[in-house]
Amino acid sequence: MFSYAAIPLDTLINYGEAFRDFALATSVNLFYLFGYAYWLESVFLLFYVRSLIYKDFRLKRQDLIFLLPLLAYVLYHLDTWYFLSDADKLLQLQQNYLGNEALSQRFIGLGRECFRLFCAILCLQELWRYQSKLKDNFADLESVDLNWLAILVFGFLFIRADAILVSLALFSSFEFNHQIDYELLGLISNYTVLILISVLIFFSLRFQTGLSGIWQHPAASSAESDKQLPDEASIQHIKSYMVEHKPYLNPLLTIDSLATQLHLSPRTLSQIINRHFQQNFFEFINQYRISESQRLLSDPDLKHINIIDIMDKSGFNSKATFNTLFKKRLGLTPSQFRKQQLT
């Protein structure tokens, strides 16, 4: 939020007449101060996405690599700006308007937008990775609302792409005399940012707690897994617990909550399910739910109970998921199966 507040301030100070006069009267250093936010906001968005989708997210030393472009830009300014006298800075500001920027400044601007696009692509990769791991962590995918975060990431990706087009349009207009309406492209970007920031505030406050995170490093490597094959006692413990306690009847069951009940680590439980049962967590839990629904649908004493209630009693939280998995396993819809069993 602070970085996105700083970016329009940088634009207003450099190109807005009233703000420019105020900055000149206050301090000439204001002309570049807020521009550093360009190098930070995409990095912050990446960290924000990671913090939402990974339970064990922590900033690490290697994450500092994302701050290197900002550091390089600050070092560049030490020689080209901060070591100058105030008189030289004022002269530079008078000569440095949009159509008269040095070629190096245009290349820096293009490089900055490419870096921001790169961070947005990393955000997409994190979302794809999260989506690919959902079935290893959740038995009810309907409870995981990923759409709002995906919309935000795609929106910011659009802004990055538009910013690169603006940079290229500036090159075309002032270096090659081929006019492109860079002002229109800039306005599109600014209005899109306004919409996305509003969406970000609304959805992050409303739905952030509904996005269940996963462990960033949940599983051992294949070589390590070979050395840690599940023992028969753990396998039998899981089987007997599922039959006796029926934890799958909880529609919000996750691998973390089941691991707690079994007194196992989520990593160990995931390894046993994947290697011994040859299933992911989603498949493992829902096979028990389908079996439970078969039992209920076959019971003549329960023939007055509708299919939705049977679905609820079996642990399903989604009619679509229930019908899809039931038909995939038995080749019949729940209604067809009940009719077959009770006639």
Residue pairs with C-beta under 8 A, 6 or more apart in sequence:
1 197
1 201
2 37
3 37
3 40
3 41
3 44
4 37
4 41
4 193
4 197
6 34
6 36
6 37
7 34
7 37
7 38
7 41
7 193
8 190
9 19
9 34
10 33
10 34
10 35
10 37
10 38
12 19
13 19
13 20
13 22
13 23
13 30
13 31
13 34
14 20
14 31
14 35
15 98
23 30
23 31
24 90
24 93
28 86
28 89
28 90
28 93
29 81
29 82
29 89
31 93
32 77
32 81
36 70
36 73
36 74
38 112
38 116
39 69
39 70
39 73
39 112
39 115
40 70
41 116
42 115
42 116
42 118
42 119
42 120
42 156
42 160
43 66
43 67
43 119
45 119
45 120
45 123
45 153
45 156
46 66
46 119
46 122
46 123
46 126
47 59
47 63
49 123
49 126
49 127
49 149
49 153
50 57
50 126
50 216
51 57
52 149
52 208
52 211
52 213
53 126
53 127
53 130
53 149
53 211
53 213
53 214
54 213
54 214
54 215
54 216
55 213
55 214
55 215
55 216
56 215
56 216
56 217
57 213
57 216
66 119
69 111
69 112
69 115
73 108
73 112
76 108
81 89
81 92
84 92
96 102
96 105
98 170
98 174
99 174
101 170
101 174
103 175
106 167
106 170
106 171
106 174
106 175
109 167
109 170
110 164
110 167
110 168
110 171
113 160
113 163
113 164
113 166
113 167
114 164
116 160
116 163
117 157
117 160
117 161
117 163
117 164
120 153
120 156
120 157
120 160
121 157
123 153
123 156
123 157
124 153
124 154
124 157
127 146
127 149
127 150
127 153
130 146
130 214
131 146
133 214
133 218
134 141
134 144
134 214
134 282
135 141
135 280
135 281
135 282
135 283
136 214
136 218
136 255
136 270
136 274
136 280
136 281
136 282
137 212
137 214
137 215
137 218
137 254
137 255
137 256
137 270
137 281
138 144
138 212
138 254
138 255
138 281
138 282
139 248
139 253
139 254
139 281
139 282
139 284
139 285
139 286
139 289
139 315
140 251
140 252
140 253
140 316
140 317
140 318
140 321
141 282
141 318
141 321
142 317
142 318
142 320
142 321
143 210
143 212
143 251
143 252
143 317
144 210
144 211
144 212
145 207
145 210
145 211
146 211
148 199
148 203
148 207
149 203
149 211
151 199
152 196
152 199
152 200
152 203
155 192
155 195
155 196
155 199
156 196
158 192
159 189
159 192
159 193
159 196
162 185
162 188
162 189
162 192
163 189
165 185
166 182
166 185
166 186
166 189
168 180
169 180
169 181
169 182
169 185
170 182
172 178
172 179
172 180
173 179
173 180
173 182
212 254
215 266
215 267
218 266
218 267
218 270
219 225
219 267
219 270
219 271
219 274
220 228
220 267
220 271
225 271
225 275
228 271
229 275
230 268
230 271
230 272
230 275
230 276
234 264
234 268
234 272
235 272
235 276
237 262
238 262
238 269
238 272
241 247
241 261
241 262
242 248
242 288
245 261
246 288
246 292
247 253
247 257
247 258
247 261
248 285
248 286
248 288
248 289
248 292
248 315
249 289
249 292
249 313
249 314
249 315
250 257
250 315
251 312
251 315
251 316
251 317
252 317
253 285
253 315
255 266
255 269
255 270
255 281
256 266
258 269
258 285
259 265
259 266
259 268
259 269
262 269
264 272
270 281
273 279
273 280
273 281
273 284
274 280
277 284
279 287
285 315
286 316
286 321
286 325
287 329
288 315
289 314
289 315
289 316
289 322
289 325
290 314
290 325
290 326
290 329
290 330
292 313
292 314
292 315
293 310
293 311
293 313
293 314
293 316
293 322
293 326
293 334
294 330
294 337
296 302
296 305
296 310
296 313
296 314
297 310
297 334
297 337
297 338
297 341
298 338
298 341
298 342
300 342
302 310
303 338
303 342
305 313
307 334
307 335
307 338
308 319
310 334
311 319
311 322
311 334
314 322
316 322
322 334
323 333
323 334
326 332
326 333
326 334
326 337
327 333
330 337
332 340
